[in-house]
Amino acid sequence: MGQRGGPLRATRWFAGTPVPTGDLVRVLEAARWTGSARNRQPWRFVVVREHGLQRRLSLLGGYAAHLAAAPVVVLLAVDHGTGGEDAEFDAGRAAQNLMLAAHDLGLGSCPASFFPASNAERAGRMVGVEAPWRVRTAISLGYPAPAPRGRSAIPSGRLPLDDLVRWIGP
């Protein structure tokens, strides 16, 4: 839970308020200091504040539309050449730290995956990321706005803990 209270929730609707550069740097620092296997740090970040590019990126994933309206989009590039088998896990840790730090500052965030693989390659080319780096994930950042009325296609809530955990031993 962040300083703002409540669990981290995905924010897909953003107010038009810009994100101050100082806050963005704090969020990126939190991601940078994430632990990684053998301290490989198999991630790089591309910050996109150009709305035309954000709109084009939003078309590269089935659930990436929120990228078009966000004040900031952070692309997560992962080194698949030397990052080892832990690279994706480590990148996920960095993404979560970034999102938690944003939440702590009152910013909303939501990850998006670029798929199929050809869309991930296209996203990388759009921002100048080359092999061995690959962009599969983008994170929208901004101040939350109310969601439009209506029913979401995305289920809400969580499974009960008893459905998720198996205890072994005393």
C-alpha positions as CSV (number, residue, x, y, z in Angstrom):
1,M,0.0,0.0,0.0
2,G,1.2,3.4,-0.8
3,Q,1.2,6.7,1.1
4,R,-2.0,7.6,-0.6
5,G,-3.8,4.7,1.0
6,G,-5.4,1.7,-0.6
7,P,-3.9,-1.0,-2.8
8,L,-2.3,-0.2,-6.2
9,R,-5.0,-0.2,-8.8
10,A,-4.7,0.1,-12.6
11,T,-5.6,3.6,-13.8
12,R,-6.7,3.8,-17.4
13,W,-8.2,7.3,-17.4
14,F,-6.1,10.4,-16.8
15,A,-6.6,14.1,-16.1
16,G,-4.9,16.4,-18.5
17,T,-2.4,17.6,-15.9
18,P,1.2,17.1,-16.8
19,V,3.5,15.0,-14.6
20,P,6.3,17.2,-13.1
21,T,9.7,16.1,-14.3
22,G,10.9,15.8,-10.7
23,D,8.2,13.3,-9.9
24,L,8.9,11.3,-13.0
25,V,12.6,11.2,-12.0
26,R,11.7,9.9,-8.6
27,V,9.5,7.2,-10.2
28,L,12.3,6.2,-12.5
29,E,14.9,6.1,-9.6
30,A,12.6,3.7,-7.8
31,A,12.6,1.4,-10.8
32,R,16.4,1.8,-11.3
33,W,17.1,0.7,-7.7
34,T,15.1,-2.6,-8.1
35,G,17.1,-5.7,-7.3
36,S,17.9,-8.1,-10.1
37,A,19.5,-11.5,-10.4
38,R,23.3,-11.1,-10.2
39,N,22.7,-7.3,-10.4
40,R,22.4,-7.6,-14.2
41,Q,19.8,-4.8,-14.3
42,P,18.4,-6.1,-17.6
43,W,16.1,-3.1,-18.2
44,R,16.2,0.3,-19.8
45,F,13.4,2.9,-19.9
46,V,12.2,5.1,-22.7
47,V,10.0,8.0,-21.6
48,V,7.5,9.1,-24.2
49,R,5.8,12.5,-23.8
50,E,4.9,12.9,-27.5
51,H,1.2,12.3,-28.0
52,G,1.4,11.2,-31.6
53,L,3.8,8.5,-30.8
54,Q,1.7,7.5,-27.7
55,R,-1.3,7.1,-30.0
56,R,0.7,4.9,-32.4
57,L,1.9,2.8,-29.5
58,S,-1.6,2.4,-28.2
59,L,-2.5,0.5,-31.3
60,L,0.0,-2.3,-30.7
61,G,-1.7,-4.1,-27.9
62,G,-5.3,-5.4,-27.4
63,Y,-5.5,-3.5,-24.1
64,A,-3.1,-0.6,-24.7
65,A,-5.7,2.2,-25.5
66,H,-4.9,4.0,-22.3
67,L,-1.4,4.8,-23.6
68,A,-2.9,7.4,-26.0
69,A,-4.4,9.5,-23.2
70,A,-1.7,9.3,-20.6
71,P,0.5,12.4,-20.0
72,V,3.6,10.0,-19.9
73,V,4.3,6.6,-21.2
74,V,7.3,4.6,-20.0
75,L,8.5,1.8,-22.2
76,L,10.4,-1.0,-20.5
77,A,13.1,-2.5,-22.7
78,V,14.5,-5.9,-21.6
79,D,17.9,-7.4,-22.6
80,H,17.2,-10.8,-23.8
81,G,20.7,-11.4,-25.0
82,T,22.7,-11.2,-21.8
83,G,19.9,-10.7,-19.2
84,G,19.6,-14.4,-18.6
85,E,16.5,-16.4,-17.8
86,D,15.6,-14.1,-15.0
87,A,15.4,-11.0,-17.2
88,E,11.6,-11.0,-17.6
89,F,11.1,-11.5,-13.8
90,D,13.5,-8.8,-13.0
91,A,11.9,-6.4,-15.5
92,G,8.5,-7.2,-13.8
93,R,10.0,-6.2,-10.5
94,A,11.2,-2.9,-11.9
95,A,7.8,-2.2,-13.5
96,Q,6.1,-2.9,-10.1
97,N,8.5,-0.6,-8.3
98,L,7.9,2.1,-10.8
99,M,4.1,1.8,-10.4
100,L,4.3,1.7,-6.6
101,A,6.5,4.8,-6.6
102,A,4.0,6.6,-8.9
103,H,1.1,5.6,-6.6
104,D,3.0,7.0,-3.6
105,L,3.2,10.3,-5.4
106,G,-0.6,10.3,-6.3
107,L,0.0,9.2,-9.9
108,G,-2.0,6.5,-11.5
109,S,-0.5,3.9,-13.8
110,C,-1.4,0.9,-15.9
111,P,0.8,-1.6,-17.8
112,A,0.2,-2.6,-21.4
113,S,1.7,-5.5,-23.3
114,F,2.6,-5.3,-26.9
115,F,1.5,-8.4,-28.8
116,P,1.9,-10.4,-30.9
117,A,5.7,-10.4,-31.1
118,S,5.7,-8.4,-34.3
119,N,4.0,-5.5,-32.4
120,A,6.7,-5.7,-29.7
121,E,9.3,-5.4,-32.5
122,R,7.4,-2.5,-34.1
123,A,7.2,-0.7,-30.7
124,G,11.0,-1.1,-30.3
125,R,11.7,0.3,-33.8
126,M,9.4,3.3,-33.1
127,V,11.5,4.4,-30.2
128,G,14.9,3.3,-31.5
129,V,15.4,0.2,-29.3
130,E,17.5,-2.5,-31.0
131,A,18.5,-6.1,-30.2
132,P,19.3,-7.5,-27.8
133,W,16.8,-5.2,-26.2
134,R,13.1,-5.8,-26.7
135,V,10.1,-3.7,-25.7
136,R,7.1,-5.8,-24.6
137,T,5.7,-3.5,-21.9
138,A,4.6,0.1,-21.6
139,I,3.3,1.8,-18.5
140,S,1.0,4.8,-18.7
141,L,1.4,7.4,-15.9
142,G,-0.6,10.4,-14.9
143,Y,-3.0,11.9,-12.5
144,P,-6.2,9.7,-12.3
145,A,-9.4,10.9,-13.8
146,P,-12.8,9.3,-13.1
147,A,-13.6,6.4,-15.3
148,P,-16.5,6.8,-17.7
149,R,-19.8,5.4,-16.6
150,G,-20.7,1.9,-17.8
151,R,-19.5,-1.6,-17.3
152,S,-15.8,-2.5,-17.9
153,A,-14.9,-5.5,-19.9
154,I,-12.1,-6.2,-17.4
155,P,-13.2,-8.1,-14.3
156,S,-12.7,-6.5,-10.9
157,G,-11.9,-7.8,-7.4
158,R,-9.6,-10.6,-6.4
159,L,-9.9,-14.3,-5.7
160,P,-10.1,-15.2,-2.0
161,L,-6.8,-15.9,-0.4
162,D,-7.9,-19.5,0.4
163,D,-8.2,-20.1,-3.4
164,L,-4.7,-18.9,-4.0
165,V,-2.6,-20.3,-1.2
166,R,-1.7,-23.8,-0.2
167,W,-0.1,-24.2,3.2
168,I,2.4,-27.0,3.8
169,G,3.6,-27.6,7.4
170,P,2.5,-26.1,10.7
